Amino acid sequence: MKATRRGLGVVRWGVLLLAACDFNGFGPSSCGRSVTVAPPAATVAVGESARLYATVRDSAGQVVTGYEVTWGSDAPGTASVDQTGLVLGVAVGQTTVWAAAEGQSGSATITVTARPPPAN
């Protein structure tokens, strides 16, 4: 069977698409997946915490489970986050906390305020 130029072009594009989607042929692909963090913004006082949630969705927008989510903070000296999405206010300021899964990520803006004075 003789390969045509058009057939080779289709094969090349298919290979590029699979490579771009990180498909290994044996498991799920990250193509079309998205990660969202809720709430998209939160305010906490120094020493207080807030819970964030990450949701992984497929290309059709359906929630998918079973993916490991990694959490991080762009400025852990302002707000830190543990691997369950619990954010702790460390110092007054603003930072971005992100969640990543399968090569995709989502984020939330965290504002840390001064701790209110104790009540008399």
MARPA-67061 format. One record per residue (C-alpha): residue in one letter; residue number from 1; x, y, z. Coordinates in steps of 0.05 Angstrom, whole numbers. Each point is the difference from the previous one (the first is absolute). Last residue first. Layout:
REM residues N
- code_pos_px_py_pz
- A_NUM_X_Y_Z $
...
//
This chain:
REM residues 120
- code_pos_px_py_pz
- N_120_-244_873_1519 $
- A_119_-1_-32_-68 $
- P_118_68_-19_-29 $
- P_117_26_43_-57 $
- P_116_-16_-25_-70 $
- R_115_55_-40_-33 $
- A_114_29_39_-58 $
- T_113_-25_-20_-69 $
- V_112_22_-55_-47 $
- T_111_-29_2_-71 $
- I_110_0_-65_-38 $
- T_109_-12_-2_-75 $
- A_108_-20_-69_-25 $
- S_107_31_-44_-53 $
- G_106_-9_-54_-51 $
- S_105_49_-49_-30 $
- Q_104_9_-51_-56 $
- G_103_57_-50_-9 $
- E_102_-40_-59_26 $
- A_101_-19_36_65 $
- A_100_21_68_28 $
- A_99_-29_44_55 $
- W_98_21_72_9 $
- V_97_4_52_54 $
- T_96_12_71_-23 $
- T_95_24_54_47 $
- Q_94_-22_62_38 $
- G_93_28_35_61 $
- V_92_1_-2_76 $
- A_91_41_-58_26 $
- V_90_-12_-75_13 $
- G_89_-73_-13_-18 $
- L_88_-10_-75_-4 $
- V_87_-33_-35_-60 $
- L_86_-28_-70_6 $
- G_85_0_-31_-70 $
- T_84_12_-72_22 $
- Q_83_74_1_-20 $
- D_82_13_58_47 $
- V_81_-3_74_-19 $
- S_80_42_58_24 $
- A_79_-19_73_-3 $
- T_78_47_61_3 $
- G_77_67_-34_11 $
- P_76_-25_-56_-45 $
- A_75_1_49_-58 $
- D_74_-19_-34_-66 $
- S_73_-37_-53_40 $
- G_72_-6_-74_-17 $
- W_71_-49_-58_-4 $
- T_70_9_-66_-35 $
- V_69_-62_-39_-22 $
- E_68_5_-74_-13 $
- Y_67_-52_-22_-50 $
- G_66_-53_-52_18 $
- T_65_-61_40_-18 $
- V_64_-30_32_-62 $
- V_63_-52_54_0 $
- Q_62_-33_9_-68 $
- G_61_16_63_-40 $
- A_60_1_-36_-67 $
- S_59_76_7_-4 $
- D_58_7_-34_67 $
- R_57_-6_35_68 $
- V_56_45_1_61 $
- T_55_-28_37_61 $
- A_54_44_31_54 $
- Y_53_-28_23_66 $
- L_52_26_55_46 $
- R_51_-7_1_75 $
- A_50_15_64_40 $
- S_49_47_12_58 $
- E_48_17_50_55 $
- G_47_68_20_27 $
- V_46_2_66_-38 $
- A_45_-71_15_-22 $
- V_44_-32_-34_-59 $
- T_43_-31_25_-65 $
- A_42_-19_-46_-56 $
- A_41_-3_1_-76 $
- P_40_-18_-51_-54 $
- P_39_-40_-40_51 $
- A_38_11_-50_-26 $
- V_37_58_-23_-43 $
- T_36_-9_-24_-70 $
- V_35_40_-52_-37 $
- S_34_-10_-14_-74 $
- R_33_7_-61_-45 $
- G_32_-4_8_-75 $
- C_31_59_-45_-13 $
- S_30_26_-30_65 $
- S_29_-6_-69_-29 $
- P_28_-22_-60_39 $
- G_27_41_-64_1 $
- F_26_37_-49_-44 $
- G_25_9_36_-67 $
- N_24_49_50_29 $
- F_23_-42_62_-13 $
- D_22_34_65_21 $
- C_21_-52_42_-39 $
- A_20_52_36_-41 $
- A_19_34_-66_-18 $
- L_18_-67_-31_-21 $
- L_17_-16_61_-43 $
- L_16_69_0_-31 $
- V_15_-6_-74_-18 $
- G_14_-69_12_-30 $
- W_13_26_59_-40 $
- R_12_57_-42_-28 $
- V_11_-47_-57_-17 $
- V_10_-47_47_-36 $
- G_9_57_31_-39 $
- L_8_26_-70_-19 $
- G_7_-68_-17_-28 $
- R_6_-2_64_-42 $
- R_5_69_-14_-28 $
- T_4_-22_-69_-20 $
- A_3_26_-66_27 $
- K_2_4_-57_-51 $
- M_1_-28_-67_21 $
//
